[in-house]
Amino acid sequence: MDTKIGPLDTCKPNSNDICCPANGAVSTIQNSVTPIPVRSPSEATLGRHLARRLVQIGVNDVFSVPGDFNLTLLDHLLAEPGLNLVGCCNELNAGYAADGYARSRGVGACVVTFTVGGLSVLKAIAGAYSENLPVICIVGGPNSNDYGTNRILHHTIGLPDFSQELRCFQTVTCFQAVVNNLDDAHDLIDTAISTALTESKPVYICVSCNLSAIPHHTFSREPVLFSISPRISNKLGLEAAVEAAAAFLNKAVKPVMVGGPKLRAAKACNAFVELADACGYAVAVMPSAKGLVPESHPHFIGTYWGAISTSFCAEIVESADAYIFVGPIFNDLSSVGYSLLLKKEKAVIVQPDRVAIANGPAFGCVLMKDFLTELAKKIKQNKTAFENYSRIYVPEGKPLKREPNEPLRVNVLFQHIQKLLSGETAVIAETGDSWFNCQKLKLPEGCGYEFQMQYGSIGWSVGATLGYAQAARAKRIIACIGDGSFQVTAQDLSTMLRCGQNAMIFLINNGGYTVEVEIHDGPYNVIKNWNYTAFVEAIGNSEGKCWTAKVRCEEELVHAIETATSSEKDSLCFIEVILHKDDTSKEVLELGSRVAAANSRPPNPQ
């Protein structure tokens, strides 16, 4: 992991204006010359400097759990205008909320206490690392005088060595700053935050509990806003990569292009669309890139996910004589148990800083965004693959006709969820069968979409919904959460209520871990059923706007949705949907059998 960064221009008299970033983008930086105001001693503290830095990069909400090592730091974060402290029920959800916030704002932050809080939030930070999200994880640490002594502190594992937490975070963050000395605190904090933005990965900042409130001369002036030098491509490498890719693709008969999840970290979504407009190829996305490419694009053909792709998409992609994959991650899930029918000799693979052409040359130090922009100028238009798709495409059928008050089916549920989507909504899909059902939703222009495919942590969606909703107040979040996942992180619905959020949550109650049943069944996949609506009402406790419904048939679902979108549109709406335990998407059946086969491969002969 690379934690090195070039020097910051903190000695220059000019400052920079950082605009609040758009969805999925990190702050835009502009230069202007303005005088740098001097801070009063009460504001010239480490805590206030950290708070100001967070506001400058677009973080207006920090998700926290108090503990005695971080209380003074929390006071100083609270004192900063423009920064709101969101208290969460546990550290795991605070981390998930920062993850969701970063997906909307481009960067997120959480604050926890030392070790007992840090190791609790670690799982969420690992997920953000796997998804290439810049999350600033701040930990209130031991008193600076305790470092290097033989003292044993509470909240630790009972050893005088305080480095356990640091060692854990070293594997899931791109930079770690242990701030136990005021003289280098300014540099460590600024380097950590700028590294998170540059690398699009989480960072760890541990601040000694006795330092946050102390004035120091390095914090006496308003901090110069970040001026992070943009990365640039090797010019000759870029030209060579573009020439080689254009020659390879221009001779193809029916090429296609497929977007992957690394489009976000490379900030290349617009460049991808620019190339799609220029080339005329059929355009698909990998499942973890859904929402990064507009599905309203005239040549969009759906999600490429091997055997469980959206209808007719895999046939077009896998029959192409050339394909350009932009920012892909090929793991056991995205490859459906390593069963994709792709050939390396047909592929151009574009990663954030590298391009590989089939079995031929590879080019390093070539940035994805630059490559796509330049390739769009050299590519020949070829609509053959999309025309083939148009010829074979048959619109999806409707669910079978049902009897009045017949038990609700999952395909009927998502037919109604589809009708809720607009540019003013965003979908959060929980790990499990919701992955597959939500993949089939057609996203209108401007509709957000998020799920955690690489890490796949059940329970992620509750905290992520909290964070995304807090960052994107103009959108209504539609979250699809399974009952098993909900039981892991349910309590932070109370935080959504405290924040006045109006998410619409569909709790899919089918009695257990459905996706795991299809991979390998056993009694451990059955969970204790809750009275979910009563649970949510108890959390609400007649405080805040909260509305619940329990539905068992389509008629009840229609009524619940009508209420949630009219008289209760400003409320947190929780709709428990009762489904049969074997009612799943056909995709989860297919993936389950293939992943089971991949997991059960016998050892290779020694």
C-alpha positions as CSV (number, residue, x, y, z in Angstrom):
1,M,0.0,0.0,0.0
2,D,1.4,3.4,-1.0
3,T,1.1,6.0,1.7
4,K,3.5,8.5,0.3
5,I,2.3,11.9,-1.0
6,G,4.0,15.0,-2.4
7,P,4.4,18.1,-0.3
8,L,1.4,20.3,0.3
9,D,1.6,23.9,-0.8
10,T,1.0,25.2,2.7
11,C,3.6,28.0,2.5
12,K,2.0,29.8,-0.4
13,P,0.0,33.0,0.3
14,N,-2.9,32.0,-1.9
15,S,-5.8,29.8,-0.8
16,N,-8.1,27.5,-2.6
17,D,-11.9,27.2,-2.7
18,I,-13.2,23.7,-2.5
19,C,-16.7,23.2,-3.8
20,C,-19.1,20.7,-2.2
21,P,-18.5,17.6,-4.5
22,A,-21.2,16.2,-6.7
23,N,-22.4,12.6,-6.3
24,G,-19.4,10.3,-6.1
25,A,-16.8,12.9,-6.8
26,V,-14.2,14.4,-4.6
27,S,-13.9,18.1,-4.1
28,T,-13.2,20.4,-7.0
29,I,-10.3,22.8,-6.2
30,Q,-9.9,26.3,-7.5
31,N,-7.3,28.9,-6.8
32,S,-7.9,32.4,-5.5
33,V,-5.8,34.9,-3.6
34,T,-7.4,35.9,-0.3
35,P,-5.9,37.0,3.0
36,I,-5.6,34.2,5.7
37,P,-7.4,35.2,8.9
38,V,-5.7,34.7,12.3
39,R,-7.6,32.4,14.7
40,S,-8.3,33.2,18.3
41,P,-6.6,30.9,20.8
42,S,-9.9,29.0,21.5
43,E,-10.1,28.2,17.8
44,A,-6.4,27.5,17.2
45,T,-6.6,24.0,18.5
46,L,-6.0,20.6,17.0
47,G,-9.6,19.7,17.3
48,R,-10.8,22.8,15.5
49,H,-8.2,22.3,12.8
50,L,-9.4,18.8,12.1
51,A,-13.0,20.0,12.1
52,R,-12.2,22.8,9.6
53,R,-10.4,20.4,7.3
54,L,-13.4,18.1,7.2
55,V,-15.7,20.9,6.3
56,Q,-13.3,22.1,3.6
57,I,-13.3,18.7,1.8
58,G,-17.1,18.5,1.8
59,V,-17.9,16.6,5.0
60,N,-20.7,18.3,6.9
61,D,-21.8,15.3,8.9
62,V,-19.5,13.1,11.1
63,F,-20.9,9.8,12.4
64,S,-19.7,9.1,16.0
65,V,-20.0,7.0,19.1
66,P,-18.7,8.8,22.3
67,G,-16.1,7.2,24.5
68,D,-13.9,8.8,27.2
69,F,-10.9,9.0,24.9
70,N,-12.7,11.1,22.3
71,L,-15.1,13.3,24.3
72,T,-12.9,16.5,24.2
73,L,-12.4,16.0,20.5
74,L,-16.2,15.7,20.0
75,D,-16.6,19.1,21.8
76,H,-14.3,20.7,19.3
77,L,-16.0,19.1,16.3
78,L,-19.4,20.3,17.6
79,A,-18.0,23.9,17.9
80,E,-17.2,24.1,14.2
81,P,-19.9,25.9,12.1
82,G,-20.9,23.7,9.2
83,L,-20.1,20.5,10.9
84,N,-22.9,18.3,12.3
85,L,-22.2,15.4,14.7
86,V,-24.5,12.4,14.1
87,G,-24.5,10.1,17.2
88,C,-24.9,6.4,16.2
89,C,-25.9,3.4,18.2
90,N,-22.7,1.5,17.6
91,E,-19.4,1.9,15.9
92,L,-20.1,-0.5,13.1
93,N,-23.1,1.5,12.0
94,A,-21.1,4.7,12.3
95,G,-18.6,3.2,9.9
96,Y,-21.2,2.0,7.5
97,A,-22.9,5.5,7.6
98,A,-19.5,7.1,6.7
99,D,-19.3,4.6,3.8
100,G,-22.8,5.6,2.6
101,Y,-22.0,9.3,3.0
102,A,-18.8,8.9,0.9
103,R,-20.8,7.2,-1.9
104,S,-22.9,10.3,-2.2
105,R,-20.5,13.1,-1.2
106,G,-17.2,11.6,-2.3
107,V,-15.8,11.5,1.2
108,G,-17.1,10.5,4.7
109,A,-15.9,10.5,8.3
110,C,-16.5,8.8,11.6
111,V,-15.2,9.2,15.1
112,V,-14.9,6.4,17.7
113,T,-12.9,5.7,20.9
114,F,-9.7,3.8,21.3
115,T,-9.5,0.0,20.6
116,V,-12.9,-1.0,22.0
117,G,-14.4,1.4,19.4
118,G,-11.7,1.2,16.8
119,L,-11.8,-2.6,16.5
120,S,-15.6,-2.4,16.3
121,V,-15.6,0.0,13.4
122,L,-12.8,-1.9,11.7
123,K,-15.2,-4.1,9.7
124,A,-16.9,-1.1,8.1
125,I,-13.5,0.5,7.3
126,A,-12.4,-2.8,5.6
127,G,-15.6,-2.6,3.5
128,A,-14.9,1.0,2.5
129,Y,-11.3,-0.1,1.5
130,S,-12.6,-2.9,-0.7
131,E,-15.0,-0.4,-2.4
132,N,-12.4,2.3,-2.9
133,L,-14.2,4.9,-0.7
134,P,-12.3,7.7,1.0
135,V,-13.4,7.5,4.7
136,I,-11.6,9.4,7.4
137,C,-11.7,7.2,10.5
138,I,-10.8,9.2,13.6
139,V,-10.0,7.6,16.9
140,G,-9.7,9.3,20.3
141,G,-6.5,7.8,21.6
142,P,-4.6,7.5,24.9
143,N,-3.1,10.5,26.7
144,S,0.2,11.4,25.0
145,N,2.1,10.9,28.3
146,D,1.1,7.2,28.4
147,Y,3.0,6.3,25.2
148,G,6.3,4.5,25.9
149,T,5.4,3.7,29.5
150,N,4.5,0.3,31.0
151,R,1.0,1.5,31.9
152,I,-2.0,-0.7,31.1
153,L,-5.1,1.2,30.0
154,H,-8.8,0.3,30.0
155,H,-10.5,-0.3,26.6
156,T,-7.4,-2.2,25.5
157,I,-6.5,-5.9,25.6
158,G,-4.5,-5.4,28.8
159,L,-1.0,-5.0,27.5
160,P,1.2,-1.9,27.8
161,D,1.7,-2.0,24.0
162,F,-0.9,0.3,22.5
163,S,-0.2,-0.6,18.9
164,Q,-2.7,-3.4,18.4
165,E,-5.3,-1.1,17.0
166,L,-2.8,0.6,14.7
167,R,-1.6,-2.8,13.4
168,C,-5.2,-3.8,12.5
169,F,-5.8,-0.6,10.6
170,Q,-2.6,-0.8,8.7
171,T,-4.1,-3.6,6.5
172,V,-7.4,-1.7,5.7
173,T,-6.3,1.9,5.3
174,C,-3.9,3.6,2.9
175,F,-2.3,5.9,5.6
176,Q,-2.2,5.9,9.4
177,A,-1.5,8.9,11.6
178,V,-0.9,8.6,15.3
179,V,-1.1,12.1,16.6
180,N,0.5,12.2,20.1
181,N,2.7,15.4,19.6
182,L,1.3,18.8,18.7
183,D,4.4,19.8,16.8
184,D,3.7,17.4,13.9
185,A,-0.1,17.1,14.3
186,H,-0.8,19.7,11.6
187,D,1.3,17.8,9.0
188,L,0.0,14.3,10.0
189,I,-3.6,15.3,9.8
190,D,-3.3,17.1,6.5
191,T,-1.2,14.3,5.0
192,A,-3.8,11.7,6.1
193,I,-6.8,13.6,4.7
194,S,-5.1,14.5,1.4
195,T,-3.9,10.9,1.0
196,A,-7.5,9.6,1.4
197,L,-8.6,11.9,-1.4
198,T,-5.7,11.1,-3.6
199,E,-5.9,7.3,-3.2
200,S,-9.7,7.0,-2.8
201,K,-9.2,4.8,0.3
202,P,-9.9,5.1,4.0
203,V,-7.3,6.6,6.4
204,Y,-6.8,6.2,10.2
205,I,-6.1,9.2,12.5
206,C,-5.6,8.6,16.2
207,V,-5.6,11.7,18.3
208,S,-4.4,11.6,21.9
209,C,-7.2,12.6,24.2
210,N,-5.3,15.4,25.9
211,L,-4.3,17.3,22.7
212,S,-7.6,18.3,21.1
213,A,-8.2,21.4,23.2
214,I,-4.6,22.8,23.3
215,P,-3.9,25.9,21.2
216,H,-0.8,25.6,19.1
217,H,0.9,28.1,16.7
218,T,0.6,25.7,13.7
219,F,-3.2,26.1,14.0
220,S,-3.3,29.9,14.6
221,R,-4.2,30.8,11.0
222,E,-7.1,29.6,8.9
223,P,-5.7,26.5,7.1
224,V,-4.8,27.0,3.5
225,L,-7.2,24.9,1.5
226,F,-5.9,21.7,0.0
227,S,-4.2,22.1,-3.4
228,I,-3.6,18.5,-4.4
229,S,-1.7,18.2,-7.7
230,P,-3.7,16.2,-10.2
231,R,-2.1,13.0,-11.4
232,I,-1.1,13.0,-15.0
233,S,-0.6,10.3,-17.6
234,N,2.8,9.5,-19.1
235,K,2.2,11.3,-22.5
236,L,4.1,8.8,-24.6
237,G,2.5,5.9,-22.8
238,L,-0.9,7.4,-23.3
239,E,-0.4,7.9,-27.0
240,A,0.9,4.4,-27.5
241,A,-2.0,2.9,-25.4
242,V,-4.6,4.8,-27.4
243,E,-3.0,3.9,-30.8
244,A,-2.8,0.2,-29.8
245,A,-6.4,0.0,-28.4
246,A,-7.9,1.9,-31.4
247,A,-6.1,-0.4,-33.9
248,F,-7.4,-3.5,-31.9
249,L,-11.0,-2.3,-31.6
250,N,-11.4,-0.6,-35.0
251,K,-10.7,-3.9,-36.8
252,A,-13.4,-5.8,-34.7
253,V,-16.8,-6.6,-36.3
254,K,-19.0,-6.4,-33.3
255,P,-17.2,-4.9,-30.3
256,V,-18.9,-4.0,-27.0
257,M,-17.9,-2.0,-23.9
258,V,-18.5,-2.9,-20.2
259,G,-18.1,-0.5,-17.2
260,G,-16.7,-1.7,-13.9
261,P,-16.7,-0.5,-10.3
262,K,-13.4,1.2,-10.5
263,L,-14.9,3.9,-12.7
264,R,-15.9,5.7,-9.4
265,A,-12.4,5.8,-7.9
266,A,-10.9,6.8,-11.2
267,K,-13.5,9.6,-11.6
268,A,-14.0,8.5,-15.2
269,C,-17.8,8.0,-15.4
270,N,-18.2,11.0,-17.7
271,A,-15.3,10.0,-19.8
272,F,-16.8,6.5,-20.2
273,V,-20.1,8.0,-21.5
274,E,-18.0,10.2,-23.8
275,L,-16.4,7.1,-25.3
276,A,-19.8,5.3,-25.5
277,D,-21.2,8.3,-27.4
278,A,-18.3,8.3,-29.9
279,C,-18.1,4.5,-30.6
280,G,-21.7,3.5,-30.8
281,Y,-20.9,0.1,-29.1
282,A,-23.4,-1.8,-27.1
283,V,-22.9,-0.6,-23.5
284,A,-23.2,-2.8,-20.4
285,V,-22.1,-2.6,-16.8
286,M,-20.8,-5.1,-14.3
287,P,-23.1,-5.6,-11.4
288,S,-21.0,-3.6,-9.0
289,A,-21.0,-0.7,-11.4
290,K,-24.7,-0.3,-11.6
291,G,-25.6,3.3,-11.1
292,L,-22.2,4.6,-12.3
293,V,-23.3,4.6,-16.0
294,P,-26.6,6.2,-17.0
295,E,-29.1,3.5,-18.0
296,S,-30.9,6.1,-20.2
297,H,-27.9,5.9,-22.6
298,P,-29.3,5.0,-26.0
299,H,-27.0,2.0,-26.4
300,F,-27.3,0.6,-22.8
301,I,-28.1,-3.1,-22.8
302,G,-28.1,-4.0,-19.1
303,T,-25.9,-5.7,-16.5
304,Y,-23.3,-8.2,-17.6
305,W,-23.0,-10.9,-14.9
306,G,-22.3,-14.1,-16.8
307,A,-25.0,-16.6,-16.6
308,I,-27.2,-14.3,-14.4
309,S,-27.0,-11.2,-16.6
310,T,-30.0,-9.2,-17.5
311,S,-31.9,-10.7,-20.5
312,F,-29.9,-10.8,-23.7
313,C,-26.9,-8.9,-22.3
314,A,-24.5,-11.9,-21.8
315,E,-25.3,-13.2,-25.3
316,I,-24.2,-9.9,-26.8
317,V,-21.1,-9.5,-24.6
318,E,-19.8,-13.0,-24.8
319,S,-20.4,-13.3,-28.6
320,A,-18.5,-10.1,-29.3
321,D,-15.2,-10.4,-31.1
322,A,-13.7,-7.6,-29.0
323,Y,-14.6,-6.0,-25.7
324,I,-13.3,-3.1,-23.7
325,F,-13.7,-3.6,-19.9
326,V,-13.2,-0.3,-18.0
327,G,-12.4,-0.6,-14.3
328,P,-13.5,-4.3,-13.8
329,I,-13.1,-6.5,-10.7
330,F,-13.3,-10.2,-11.6
331,N,-13.9,-12.0,-8.4
332,D,-15.7,-15.3,-7.6
333,L,-19.1,-13.5,-7.3
334,S,-18.8,-11.1,-10.3
335,S,-17.6,-14.1,-12.4
336,V,-20.4,-16.4,-11.1
337,G,-18.0,-18.9,-9.7
338,Y,-15.4,-18.3,-12.4
339,S,-17.7,-19.2,-15.2
340,L,-17.6,-16.1,-17.5
341,L,-17.3,-17.0,-21.2
342,L,-14.7,-14.4,-21.9
343,K,-11.3,-14.7,-23.7
344,K,-8.3,-12.7,-22.9
345,E,-7.3,-12.3,-26.5
346,K,-10.5,-10.4,-27.2
347,A,-10.2,-8.0,-24.3
348,V,-8.9,-4.5,-23.7
349,I,-8.7,-4.1,-19.9
350,V,-8.6,-0.5,-18.6
351,Q,-7.7,0.0,-14.9
352,P,-7.3,3.3,-13.1
353,D,-3.7,3.7,-14.2
354,R,-3.0,0.8,-16.6
355,V,-4.2,-0.5,-20.0
356,A,-3.7,-4.0,-21.2
357,I,-4.4,-5.0,-24.8
358,A,-5.5,-8.7,-25.3
359,N,-2.4,-10.9,-25.1
360,G,-0.3,-8.1,-26.4
361,P,1.2,-5.0,-24.8
362,A,0.4,-3.3,-21.5
363,F,0.9,0.3,-20.7
364,G,1.5,1.7,-17.2
365,C,1.1,5.3,-15.9
366,V,-1.9,5.8,-18.2
367,L,-4.9,7.2,-16.3
368,M,-8.3,5.8,-17.1
369,K,-10.0,9.2,-17.6
370,D,-7.3,10.4,-20.0
371,F,-7.2,7.2,-21.9
372,L,-11.0,7.1,-22.5
373,T,-11.1,10.8,-23.5
374,E,-8.3,10.3,-26.1
375,L,-9.6,7.0,-27.3
376,A,-13.0,8.6,-28.1
377,K,-11.1,10.8,-30.7
378,K,-9.6,7.8,-32.4
379,I,-12.3,5.2,-32.3
380,K,-14.5,4.3,-35.3
381,Q,-18.2,4.1,-34.8
382,N,-19.6,0.6,-34.8
383,K,-23.2,-0.1,-33.9
384,T,-23.2,-3.8,-35.0
385,A,-23.4,-5.3,-31.5
386,F,-26.2,-2.9,-30.4
387,E,-28.1,-3.6,-33.6
388,N,-27.8,-7.3,-32.9
389,Y,-29.2,-6.7,-29.4
390,S,-32.1,-4.7,-30.8
391,R,-32.9,-7.6,-33.1
392,I,-33.0,-10.3,-30.4
393,Y,-34.4,-8.3,-27.5
394,V,-37.8,-9.3,-26.2
395,P,-39.4,-7.1,-23.5
396,E,-39.6,-8.8,-20.1
397,G,-42.9,-10.4,-19.3
398,K,-45.2,-9.6,-16.4
399,P,-45.6,-11.8,-13.4
400,L,-48.3,-14.5,-13.6
401,K,-51.8,-13.4,-13.0
402,R,-52.7,-13.7,-9.3
403,E,-55.8,-14.3,-7.4
404,P,-57.2,-11.5,-5.1
405,N,-55.4,-11.4,-1.7
406,E,-53.0,-14.1,-2.9
407,P,-49.7,-14.2,-0.9
408,L,-47.3,-11.6,-2.3
409,R,-44.5,-12.7,-4.6
410,V,-41.1,-11.2,-4.8
411,N,-41.4,-10.4,-8.5
412,V,-44.6,-8.5,-7.9
413,L,-42.9,-6.5,-5.0
414,F,-40.1,-5.3,-7.3
415,Q,-42.6,-4.5,-10.1
416,H,-44.0,-1.9,-7.7
417,I,-40.6,-0.7,-6.4
418,Q,-39.7,0.0,-10.1
419,K,-42.6,2.4,-10.3
420,L,-41.2,4.4,-7.3
421,L,-38.0,5.3,-9.0
422,S,-37.2,8.7,-10.3
423,G,-34.3,11.2,-10.4
424,E,-35.3,12.2,-6.8
425,T,-34.7,8.7,-5.4
426,A,-31.7,6.4,-4.7
427,V,-31.7,2.6,-4.2
428,I,-29.7,0.9,-1.4
429,A,-29.6,-2.9,-2.0
430,E,-28.6,-5.1,0.9
431,T,-26.3,-8.1,0.5
432,G,-28.4,-11.2,-0.5
433,D,-31.4,-11.7,-2.8
434,S,-31.9,-7.9,-3.0
435,W,-28.7,-7.8,-5.0
436,F,-30.3,-9.7,-7.8
437,N,-33.8,-8.2,-7.7
438,C,-32.5,-4.7,-7.6
439,Q,-30.1,-5.4,-10.5
440,K,-33.2,-5.8,-12.7
441,L,-34.5,-2.3,-11.7
442,K,-34.2,0.2,-14.6
443,L,-32.8,3.4,-13.2
444,P,-34.2,6.7,-14.4
445,E,-31.9,9.6,-15.1
446,G,-30.4,10.8,-11.8
447,C,-31.5,7.9,-9.7
448,G,-28.8,6.8,-7.4
449,Y,-27.9,3.1,-6.8
450,E,-25.5,1.6,-4.2
451,F,-24.6,-1.9,-2.9
452,Q,-21.6,-3.4,-1.4
453,M,-20.6,-6.3,-3.7
454,Q,-16.9,-6.8,-3.1
455,Y,-17.1,-7.0,0.7
456,G,-20.7,-8.3,0.9
457,S,-21.2,-7.6,4.6
458,I,-24.7,-8.4,5.7
459,G,-26.2,-5.5,7.7
460,W,-24.3,-2.9,5.7
461,S,-27.4,-1.3,4.2
462,V,-28.9,0.1,7.5
463,G,-25.8,2.3,8.2
464,A,-25.3,3.0,4.6
465,T,-28.9,4.2,4.2
466,L,-28.4,6.5,7.2
467,G,-25.2,8.0,5.7
468,Y,-26.4,8.3,2.2
469,A,-29.7,9.9,3.2
470,Q,-27.8,12.4,5.4
471,A,-25.5,13.4,2.5
472,A,-28.2,13.5,-0.2
473,R,-31.1,15.3,1.6
474,A,-32.8,16.1,-1.7
475,K,-33.3,12.4,-2.5
476,R,-35.6,9.8,-1.0
477,I,-33.8,6.6,-0.2
478,I,-35.5,3.3,-1.1
479,A,-33.7,0.5,0.8
480,C,-34.3,-3.2,0.2
481,I,-33.2,-5.2,3.3
482,G,-33.5,-8.8,4.1
483,D,-34.7,-9.8,7.6
484,G,-31.4,-11.6,8.5
485,S,-29.3,-8.6,7.5
486,F,-31.6,-6.2,9.3
487,Q,-31.1,-8.1,12.6
488,V,-27.4,-7.4,12.5
489,T,-27.6,-3.5,12.5
490,A,-31.3,-2.6,13.1
491,Q,-30.8,-0.2,16.0
492,D,-29.7,2.8,13.9
493,L,-33.2,3.3,12.5
494,S,-33.4,5.4,15.7
495,T,-30.6,7.6,14.4
496,M,-32.5,8.0,11.1
497,L,-35.5,9.2,13.1
498,R,-33.4,11.6,15.2
499,C,-32.0,13.1,11.9
500,G,-35.5,13.5,10.5
501,Q,-34.9,11.2,7.5
502,N,-37.7,10.0,5.3
503,A,-36.2,6.8,3.8
504,M,-38.6,4.1,2.6
505,I,-37.4,0.8,3.8
506,F,-38.7,-2.5,2.5
507,L,-38.0,-5.2,5.0
508,I,-38.1,-8.5,3.1
509,N,-39.2,-11.1,5.7
510,N,-38.7,-14.6,4.3
511,G,-37.4,-16.3,7.5
512,G,-33.7,-16.4,7.1
513,Y,-30.5,-16.1,5.0
514,T,-32.0,-16.9,1.6
515,V,-28.8,-16.5,-0.5
516,E,-26.9,-18.8,1.9
517,V,-29.7,-21.4,1.7
518,E,-29.1,-21.6,-2.1
519,I,-25.3,-22.0,-1.6
520,H,-25.4,-24.5,1.3
521,D,-28.5,-25.1,3.4
522,G,-28.6,-25.9,7.0
523,P,-30.5,-25.0,10.3
524,Y,-28.1,-22.1,10.8
525,N,-29.7,-20.3,8.0
526,V,-33.1,-20.0,9.8
527,I,-33.4,-17.0,12.1
528,K,-35.8,-16.1,14.9
529,N,-38.7,-14.1,13.5
530,W,-39.3,-10.7,14.9
531,N,-42.4,-8.5,15.0
532,Y,-40.5,-6.0,12.9
533,T,-43.1,-3.3,12.7
534,A,-43.6,-3.4,16.4
535,F,-39.8,-3.3,16.9
536,V,-39.5,-0.1,14.7
537,E,-42.5,1.5,16.6
538,A,-40.7,0.8,19.9
539,I,-37.6,2.5,18.6
540,G,-39.7,5.5,17.4
541,N,-41.3,5.7,20.9
542,S,-43.7,8.4,19.5
543,E,-40.7,10.7,18.8
544,G,-40.0,11.7,15.3
545,K,-42.0,10.9,12.1
546,C,-42.2,7.2,11.7
547,W,-44.8,5.1,9.9
548,T,-44.9,1.3,9.6
549,A,-47.0,-1.3,7.7
550,K,-47.0,-5.1,7.4
551,V,-48.1,-6.4,4.0
552,R,-48.9,-10.0,2.9
553,C,-50.5,-9.5,-0.5
554,E,-50.4,-7.1,-3.4
555,E,-53.5,-5.1,-2.3
556,E,-51.9,-4.3,1.0
557,L,-48.6,-3.4,-0.7
558,V,-50.3,-1.0,-3.1
559,H,-52.1,0.7,-0.1
560,A,-48.8,0.9,1.9
561,I,-46.9,2.5,-1.0
562,E,-49.7,5.0,-1.6
563,T,-49.6,6.0,2.0
564,A,-45.8,6.2,2.1
565,T,-45.7,8.5,-1.0
566,S,-48.6,10.8,0.0
567,S,-49.6,11.5,3.6
568,E,-46.4,9.9,5.1
569,K,-44.0,11.2,2.4
570,D,-42.0,13.1,5.0
571,S,-41.8,10.2,7.5
572,L,-39.4,7.3,7.8
573,C,-41.6,4.6,6.2
574,F,-40.9,1.0,7.2
575,I,-42.8,-1.6,5.2
576,E,-42.4,-5.3,6.3
577,V,-43.1,-7.6,3.3
578,I,-44.0,-11.1,4.2
579,L,-42.8,-13.6,1.5
580,H,-42.5,-17.4,1.3
581,K,-39.1,-18.6,2.4
582,D,-38.5,-20.2,-1.0
583,D,-39.6,-17.2,-3.1
584,T,-36.4,-16.0,-4.6
585,S,-35.1,-14.6,-7.9
586,K,-34.0,-17.1,-10.5
587,E,-30.6,-15.4,-10.4
588,V,-29.9,-16.4,-6.8
589,L,-30.7,-20.0,-7.6
590,E,-28.1,-19.9,-10.4
591,L,-25.5,-18.1,-8.5
592,G,-26.0,-20.3,-5.4
593,S,-25.2,-23.5,-7.3
594,R,-22.2,-22.0,-9.1
595,V,-20.7,-20.5,-6.0
596,A,-21.3,-23.8,-4.1
597,A,-19.4,-25.6,-6.9
598,A,-16.5,-23.1,-6.7
599,N,-16.3,-23.3,-2.9
600,S,-16.3,-27.1,-2.9
601,R,-13.5,-27.7,-5.4
602,P,-11.3,-30.4,-4.0
603,P,-7.6,-29.7,-3.2
604,N,-5.2,-29.8,-6.2
605,P,-3.0,-32.9,-6.2
606,Q,0.2,-32.3,-4.3
